[in-house]
């Protein structure tokens, strides 16, 4: 039985707990930690009150014997607790984005190399069914080479999360939300040869919407991420990918393929497990988060297979977005 402890019982922490509960054949959540007692009360409900609660995560790491520490804290706290968990010899599941600075990134990599533990970063888009289908199709070369692509991720202003709205703790929309697409583009096509960036800012000069163009040889990809929309604006995640022999579109949660020589069709995308849960955030469906956590537990931890989102790979995506922010003139002007 894999023993797991969760640090951070906010929205994403609760999402992870629902997934661990569905994976209870192989997994037992034995402890949760958060400084907010209201959040640990919600965690207790999900765990049927069968878990030890700590208000200090370092105390939990000292007292518990664990296989995995799942860290769902605000980004500015990631490094402190990930390093502490690794130094205890615990494997780590770390939510994205990895960290806020190059020094933190270097320390995380050094600690993993020193301890030899396994670390997966929560770039869950790599596990989203439509994006996974796109990656597999591109790798197979079924429709030839990707000629061009555009990715879009838009949201209402995240008033539900004071942490996200504080760029000093979240890194702004560029690092917290746009990084989903930047990471997937790297996963799909590798490191770009060139990057161009434009942004819009709020009245305080903080980036609120980023527009990035990546060049890969003769392939051009654009990505925009923004959360400067009214509260009634729906969360939007879309892409359009133009291959040599087909165009693939994700729009309104529907994946459609338009081949050059056949009728359009929508691939069947099946979830192994998934339910909608109310965690107080702009996500509710558990299926893709279940897939990434199950992969880490069963493939990486139990079967000792390579990770899809290694710490080093996730840090490379983070450094790409830091470069974009630098090109734009900084998070805040």
Number of C-alpha atoms within 10 A of each C-alpha: 9 17 16 24 27 26 27 24 27 22 19 20 22 25 25 21 23 21 24 23 17 16 16 12 10 15 20 18 22 18 24 27 25 21 14 13 14 12 17 22 15 16 27 20 11 17 21 10 12 13 17 16 21 19 16 13 22 15 11 20 21 11 9 14 15 20 19 26 25 30 29 24 23 17 23 18 16 22 22 14 20 25 21 16 24 23 16 15 18 24 24 26 24 25 21 25 24 29 27 21 14 13 10 17 21 12 14 24 15 13 18 21 12 11 15 14 19 22 27 26 25 25 25 18 17 24 21 18 18 21 18 16 17 19 18 12 13 17 14 10 14 13 18 15 15 21 16 19 21 19 23 18 20 21 21 17 19 18 11 11 13 11 18 20 19 12 19 14 16 22 26 24 26 28 28 19 22 25 25 23 25 25 23 20 23 17 17 18 15 11 15 17 10 11 16 13 19 16 21 14 15 11 6 8 12 20 27 22 22 21 19 22 18 22 16 16 9 9 15 16 22 22 22 22 28 24 24 19 16 11 13 9 13 12 15 15 16 20 20 20 18 21 21 15 16 19 20 21 22 19 14 10 11 12 22 17 18 17 16 13 8 9 8 14 12 13 12 10 13 8 13 9 15 17 10 11 14 12 17 13 15 14 14 16 16 19 19 20 24 25 20 24 21 19 19 25 22 15 15 17 20 12 11 12 12 12 17 19 21 16 23 18 17 25 23 17 26 27 20 20 20 21 15 25 23 12 14 20 14 14 22 17 10
